[in-house]
């Protein structure tokens, strides 16, 4: 079978490798679609995602959808449409028993955080533990289901915001996660959802997905003290300062976007004077099940996908995903059977 391996900075190769065989408690999945996310871009363009350096060939990809290829237990027939929860949780910790995504020692598909690296989904077939499998509703197209993992990230962030029905919500950063945060907040009944970015393309997409107002922050800032909840999805320090300025007194800012593991300047004065609740989020716990339901109920969310490219054009796919003016979510169509 074929698989795409990142060997280092801007070095990716498609190779023929032996098809994996499922062990006890596993199934084999024929992958149809893989989304490119920010961590994949870091691994390809920089050879590392923060402190996690590519030290051996790494198959990227943790956003996927496909079909059961072989289930040794016979529960799921070949062709059953599925997606995966991409995490393997680590060692339970008594202080966070209900937060398995924060337990130490976990792993994530397509990640260099472990040695050996945890291989990802950009391959014709992969094997996965049965408890990672999520069977799709018959009415949910496999292509749309590739958004389940990133939508779960947005939903986990939204869960940290508390009840948003009737609330004024600001989403800072209109990349793929920001766009999915817009759709999640709209679906949750927010009174208004506004969005910021520095490019026209992402703002256009945010309006199409339900943002009532958008701000190009190179020329216009959102109003101060105006929002009950701010979902900060860019990970840029100036955007964090914008979020703290825009949230109302005693409002809540949820940090969804990943930030570099280094000191960055942020204006904390509004955080103090307004007694803002500032909450971090990391990946997600079990929100992928809610994400699947939301994708099934709201076909329009698929509009977050702007490009689908064949796996043989993987370098072009990464370049397209890097161009946030032109692209929202870029999806790779994996080799057909």
N, C-alpha and C positions, 0 to 999 in steps of 0.2 A: 504494500500500500504506500501511498505518498503522505508526507508530512512536511511542514515548513519549520525549519529550525533557525533561531537566531544564534549566531556564533559570536557576536560581539557588535560593537558600534557600527551601524549601517551595513551589517553583513547578515543576510538571511538567504538560506538555500532551501530548495525543495529537494527532498531525498526520498529514495525508496527504502522503506524499512519493513521489518516483519510485523504483520498484523498482530495485535495483542490478543491473548486468550484470557477470558474472564476466569478468575479464581473463585473459590467458594464465597458466596455472598456478593458477587459482582455480576454485572451485565455488560455486554458490548453494545455500543451505540454507533450507528452510522451517522456521522455529522453532516448536516446540510448547510447550516449557516453559523458564522462566527462573527460577532461584533468586535470592532477594534476600539479599545478604550484608552484612557490616558496612560495607564501603566504599560500597556503594550507599546505605545509610542515612545515612552521613556526607554524601555528595553531595546527597541530598535535603533532609535536615533542617538542614544547616549551609552548604550551597553549596560545600563543600570537603571534601576528605579529607586532613587534615593540611595540608601545604604545597601540595597540588594543588587549585587553585581553579577552579571552573566559570566559564570566561570566554567560552564560546560554547555553544549548545545541545548537550547531551551525552545520547546514548542510553546508559542504564546497562545493566549485566548482563554477567557473564562466566561464569556457570554456566548451561549450556544443553544442551538435547537437541532433536532434531528429525529431519528427513529430507532427503535430497538432493532438491533441486528441479530443478537443471540442472547437469550435468557436461559441459562442452564437449568433454572428452577421451573421453567415452563409457565410462569405466571403471566408474562407479557409476550404476546405473539410478535413475530418479526413484522416490522412496519408500524408498530404502535408509536404514535408521535409523542415526543418527550422533550423536556428541557432538564437542566440539572441545577441543583443547589451546589455551587462550586467549592464549598468549604468542607474541610475535614476538621472537626473541632478537636481541641487539644485536651489537656489535663484539667478536670474540674477544679475550680477554686472556691473555697467555702464562702468567700466574701461576694462572689458573683455567680452563684449557682444558676441563676436564671438568665445569664448573659453568656451563652457558650461561645459566641463569636469573639469574646474577649479573653477566653481561657488561654493560658500560655501553651505553646507547642502545637498550635494548629497549622493547617496548610491550606493553600488556595490554588486552584488550577492555574497553570501558566505563570508560576511565580518562582523567582530565584531566591526567595527568602529561606528556602530549605536546601540542604545538601544531603543527597542528590536533589536537584531542582524538581519541583512538582510540575510535571509536564502538562501542557494545556490542550486545547481542543482543535487547533488548526491542523487536523489530520483527517484522513478518510474515516477511520474508526478509532474510538477510544474505549477504555473500560472504566467503569465507575462502580462504587459501592451502591448497593440497592437503595440505601436510605437517602442517597443524593438524587434519585430519580423522581421527577414530577411528570406524571402522565397528563397530557394536554386534553382539554375538552375537544370534542369532535368539531365544534364550531370555531375553534381558534386555529388560524393558519400557522403552519410551522414557521414561516418567515417572520410573522409578527411576534411569535413567541421568543425570538432571539433577544427581544427587549426585556424579558422577564428579569434578568439579573440586574441591569442598570435601573430599571423601574423599582426593583426592591430596595436599592440603595436610596433612591429618592423617597420611597415610602417610609423607610427606617428614619430618615431625617425628619420627615413630617410627623412621625410618631413622637419624636422628642419635642415637637412644638406644642403638644397638647391639642385641645379641640380647636380646629380652625374654621368650623362652620360659622359663617357670618363675620369672619375676621378679615382685616386688611392685611394682605401678605405681599411682601417684596421678595423676589428671587434675584440675587445678584450673580450675574454670570449666566449666559444663555447658551452654553455648550450643551452637549447631549444630556448630561445629568440635570443641568438647569432647566432644559426644555421638559424633561420628564417630571421635574419638580413642579413646573407650571401645570402640567396636565393633572398631576396628583392633587395639587391644591384646589384646582377648579373642580375636580371630581368630588373632593371632600366638602364642597359647599362654601368655599371662601367667598366673601362678599365681593372682593376685588383682588386680582392678582396683577402686580406690576413687575417689570423686569428691567435689569440694567445689563449693558454690555458696552464694548468699545467699537463694535463693528455692526454695520447695517444688516448683513446677512442673518446673523443669529437673532437680531431683534425682529426682523421680518418673520422668521420662523416662530418666535415666541408669540407674536400677535396672532398668527394663523392658528396657534394651538390654544388660544384663550386668554392671553395676557391683555388686560383692558388698556394698559398704558405701558410704554417702554421709554427708557432713558438712555441716550448715548452719552455716557458719562465723560466723554472727552469735551462735551459742550454744555451738558445740563445734568444737574444732580437731582435725585429724588428728594422730596420735601423732608425736612427734619421732623422727628418726633411724630411720624404719621402712621406707622405700621405696628400692628399688634405682634406680628411675627416676621422675621427676616430669615430666609434660607440662603446662607452664603455658599454659593456653589462654584466660585472661581478659584479660591485658594490664593488669591493675590492680596498682599497686605493692605494696599490702598482700598480694596473692596471690603475688607474687614472693617476698616475705619468708616467707610460709607455705611455699612450695615449698622454699626453702633450709633452713628449719627441719625440714621433714618428711623430706627425703632423708637416707639413711644416709651415714656417712663414706665418702668416695671414690665416692659415687654420682653420678648424672648428672641434671641439670635441663635440659630442652629448652624454650626459649622459643618457643612456637608463636603465642600471641596477640600481635597488634600493640600497641605502646605509643605514647603521644603523643611527639612529637619535642620534648621539653622535660625539664628536670630533675625527677625525682620521688624521694622518699625511699625507700630500700630498706635493710634491715638486712643488711649483708654479713658480719657476724661469723661466722655458721655457714659461709658460703662459704669463709672463710679457715681456720677451725679444723678443718673436716672435709675440706679439700682437695677440694671439690666441683668436678666438671666442669660448666660452665655453657655451653650451646651455643645460638646463635641459629639461626632458620630463616626463610626468605623464600620464600613461594609454594612452588614445587616444580620439579623438573627433568623427569623422565619418568614419575613415579609414577602418572600418569593411566591408564596401561595396566594396572598392577596394581590400580588402583581399579575399573576396568571388570570385571576378573576377579572381584574380591571382591564387587562388587555382584551379579554373575551367580550366584555360589556361595552368597550369603547374602541371600535375599529379605527377611529381617527388618530389614535396614539401612534399608529404605524407611520404617520407622516413625519415622525421624528427621523425615520430612515430616509436619507436623501440619496444615497448611492449604494448599489450592490455590484461588486466587482468579482470576477472569477479568481479562484485561488492562484491560478498561473500568473495573474497580474498583481501579485502580493505587494511588490515594491510600489506600484502605482496606488494600491489601496492605502498603504501607509501614508504616502504623500498626500492623497486626497483627504484622509482623516486629519492630517496635520493642518490643513487649510481650513480654518474655522469660519472664514468668510463665506466659502463656497459650500461647505458640508456641515450637516448635522451629524447623525449617526451613520458611519460607514460600515457596511456589512460585507463579509467575504462569503461568496457562494462556494462551498467546498466541493471537491470533485464528485461528479455523479457516479453512481454505481455502474 
